[in-house]
Amino acid sequence: MSVLPQMNLNIPCPEVLRKRIIPEDTVNLLSIRELCTRAGIPLRVSGADVDRPRILVSGEFPTAKARLSDGRWIQVISAEDIPADFPALRTMEILAYGFFDYAARECLCHRGFFGATG
């Protein structure tokens, strides 16, 4: 039996960066499909949005919803907010329960990925 990571009780509340625009050519965006692959979990949703690059893990920006220079909104997760254990899975956890991202939540929900804290 493998040891499950504990639930993260300190999931950040994302800001909305209305005035800061991130140049799109300076970031490497991920899609939900790519993040699931990195986390080693199955993608449990479908639709065009699963392949749309919209997630940025950043050492420069805070955890927030931000706008790219082309006008698209993206979800930015600060590298400081991601616990060191299971980083891709923890990124999904922040998307699911910090940003209330439907696709991320469906990929994690009722899967037993996180053990209860005591």
C-alpha positions as CSV (number, residue, x, y, z in Angstrom):
1,M,0.0,0.0,0.0
2,S,1.4,3.4,-1.0
3,V,1.5,6.4,1.4
4,L,-1.0,9.1,0.4
5,P,0.0,12.7,0.6
6,Q,-2.0,14.6,3.3
7,M,-4.7,17.0,2.1
8,N,-3.4,20.6,1.8
9,L,-5.2,22.7,4.3
10,N,-3.5,25.9,3.1
11,I,-4.9,26.2,-0.4
12,P,-4.3,29.8,-1.6
13,C,-7.2,32.0,-2.5
14,P,-6.4,33.4,-6.0
15,E,-6.3,37.1,-6.7
16,V,-7.5,38.6,-9.9
17,L,-4.8,40.6,-11.6
18,R,-6.8,43.1,-13.6
19,K,-4.1,45.6,-14.3
20,R,-1.1,43.3,-14.9
21,I,-0.9,41.8,-18.3
22,I,1.5,38.9,-18.9
23,P,3.2,38.8,-22.3
24,E,2.1,35.5,-23.9
25,D,5.5,34.9,-25.6
26,T,7.2,34.7,-22.2
27,V,5.3,31.9,-20.6
28,N,4.9,28.1,-20.9
29,L,1.3,27.3,-20.4
30,L,-0.1,23.9,-19.6
31,S,-3.4,22.3,-20.4
32,I,-5.4,20.1,-18.0
33,R,-4.5,17.1,-20.2
34,E,-0.8,17.9,-19.8
35,L,-1.1,18.4,-16.1
36,C,-2.9,15.1,-15.6
37,T,-0.2,13.3,-17.6
38,R,2.5,14.9,-15.3
39,A,0.5,13.9,-12.2
40,G,0.1,10.4,-13.5
41,I,-3.7,10.5,-13.2
42,P,-6.5,9.9,-15.7
43,L,-8.2,12.7,-17.4
44,R,-11.9,12.4,-16.5
45,V,-13.4,15.2,-18.5
46,S,-13.8,15.9,-22.2
47,G,-14.3,18.9,-24.5
48,A,-12.2,21.4,-26.3
49,D,-11.1,23.1,-23.1
50,V,-9.0,20.1,-21.9
51,D,-6.3,20.8,-24.5
52,R,-6.4,24.6,-24.2
53,P,-3.1,25.9,-22.6
54,R,-4.4,28.0,-19.7
55,I,-2.3,27.1,-16.6
56,L,0.9,28.8,-15.6
57,V,3.2,27.7,-12.8
58,S,5.3,30.7,-12.0
59,G,8.1,31.8,-9.8
60,E,7.4,35.4,-10.7
61,F,3.6,35.9,-10.3
62,P,1.3,35.3,-7.4
63,T,-1.5,32.7,-7.5
64,A,-4.1,34.5,-9.5
65,K,-6.4,34.7,-12.5
66,A,-4.5,36.9,-15.0
67,R,-4.8,38.2,-18.5
68,L,-2.3,37.4,-21.3
69,S,-1.3,40.2,-23.7
70,D,-3.7,38.6,-26.3
71,G,-6.6,39.0,-24.0
72,R,-7.0,35.4,-22.8
73,W,-7.5,34.7,-19.1
74,I,-5.3,32.1,-17.5
75,Q,-4.8,30.6,-14.1
76,V,-1.4,31.4,-12.5
77,I,-0.2,29.3,-9.6
78,S,2.8,30.6,-7.7
79,A,5.6,28.0,-7.3
80,E,5.7,29.0,-3.6
81,D,2.2,27.8,-3.1
82,I,2.9,24.3,-4.4
83,P,4.1,21.8,-1.7
84,A,7.3,19.9,-2.7
85,D,5.6,16.5,-2.6
86,F,3.8,15.4,-5.8
87,P,4.0,18.9,-7.5
88,A,1.7,18.2,-10.4
89,L,-0.9,16.6,-8.2
90,R,-0.7,19.5,-5.8
91,T,-1.1,21.9,-8.7
92,M,-4.3,20.1,-9.7
93,E,-5.4,20.4,-6.0
94,I,-4.9,24.2,-6.1
95,L,-6.8,24.4,-9.4
96,A,-9.7,22.3,-8.1
97,Y,-10.2,23.8,-4.6
98,G,-8.6,27.3,-4.9
99,F,-9.8,28.2,-8.4
100,F,-12.9,25.9,-8.3
101,D,-11.8,24.5,-11.6
102,Y,-14.4,22.0,-12.8
103,A,-12.0,19.8,-14.9
104,A,-9.4,19.6,-12.1
105,R,-12.0,18.8,-9.5
106,E,-13.5,16.0,-11.6
107,C,-10.0,14.5,-12.1
108,L,-9.4,14.4,-8.3
109,C,-12.9,13.9,-6.9
110,H,-13.5,10.6,-5.1
111,R,-10.2,9.1,-6.3
112,G,-8.5,8.7,-2.9
113,F,-5.5,10.7,-3.9
114,F,-5.2,12.5,-0.5
115,G,-5.3,11.0,2.9
116,A,-7.2,12.7,5.7
117,T,-5.3,14.8,8.2
118,G,-5.6,14.0,11.8
